[in-house]
């Protein structure tokens, strides 16, 4: 491994650890006072792994299909960006792809109201945050403010993809049924 890759690994691990810790805190806080929600989640997972039920996505409304595709692209490209060499033409091209996927995911999520029909839920705050932070991160990159760009885009990756993604896989939600149901 190169020295550059070795210096990235601790930052990536720290970022992922913060994301996991924040996710656990959010799950506990939104559990309606049920401290055992993590135990319930582990119990619900037991013996339920199977091939994804893509038929459920095939009959989902278009905004959900668009959202799932955009999030999937953003997650794959985001991992490549986090692990790859920064500042090169490939990073720039993948970065624009990631920005487009994140914007598509955020905008499409505004049209998803399954948890609270006709109203926004707290998950929609992630969409608002994404739509504000994406231009900030892009502007920081274009003006060579590397640290601001790095913090903004890493925050979007952890918050907008990892933490928000965990909530998509809670029991009873569509992605739970696709993967575990």
Secondary structure as the mmCIF struct_conf table of DSSP 4:
data_model
#
loop_
_struct_conf.conf_type_id
_struct_conf.id
_struct_conf.beg_label_comp_id
_struct_conf.beg_label_asym_id
_struct_conf.beg_label_seq_id
_struct_conf.end_label_comp_id
_struct_conf.end_label_asym_id
_struct_conf.end_label_seq_id
HELX_RH_AL_P HELX_RH_AL_P1 UNK A 3 UNK A 29
TURN_TY1_P TURN_TY1_P1 UNK A 30 UNK A 30
BEND BEND1 UNK A 31 UNK A 31
TURN_TY1_P TURN_TY1_P2 UNK A 32 UNK A 33
TURN_TY1_P TURN_TY1_P3 UNK A 35 UNK A 36
HELX_RH_AL_P HELX_RH_AL_P2 UNK A 37 UNK A 45
TURN_TY1_P TURN_TY1_P4 UNK A 46 UNK A 47
BEND BEND2 UNK A 51 UNK A 51
HELX_RH_AL_P HELX_RH_AL_P3 UNK A 54 UNK A 58
TURN_TY1_P TURN_TY1_P5 UNK A 59 UNK A 59
BEND BEND3 UNK A 60 UNK A 60
HELX_RH_AL_P HELX_RH_AL_P4 UNK A 62 UNK A 83
BEND BEND4 UNK A 84 UNK A 84
BEND BEND5 UNK A 86 UNK A 88
HELX_RH_AL_P HELX_RH_AL_P5 UNK A 89 UNK A 109
TURN_TY1_P TURN_TY1_P6 UNK A 110 UNK A 111
BEND BEND6 UNK A 114 UNK A 116
TURN_TY1_P TURN_TY1_P7 UNK A 117 UNK A 118
BEND BEND7 UNK A 119 UNK A 119
TURN_TY1_P TURN_TY1_P8 UNK A 122 UNK A 123
HELX_RH_AL_P HELX_RH_AL_P6 UNK A 124 UNK A 142
TURN_TY1_P TURN_TY1_P9 UNK A 143 UNK A 144
HELX_RH_AL_P HELX_RH_AL_P7 UNK A 146 UNK A 155
HELX_RH_PI_P HELX_RH_PI_P1 UNK A 156 UNK A 163
HELX_RH_AL_P HELX_RH_AL_P8 UNK A 164 UNK A 168
TURN_TY1_P TURN_TY1_P10 UNK A 169 UNK A 169
BEND BEND8 UNK A 170 UNK A 170
TURN_TY1_P TURN_TY1_P11 UNK A 171 UNK A 172
BEND BEND9 UNK A 173 UNK A 173
HELX_RH_AL_P HELX_RH_AL_P9 UNK A 174 UNK A 179
TURN_TY1_P TURN_TY1_P12 UNK A 180 UNK A 180
#
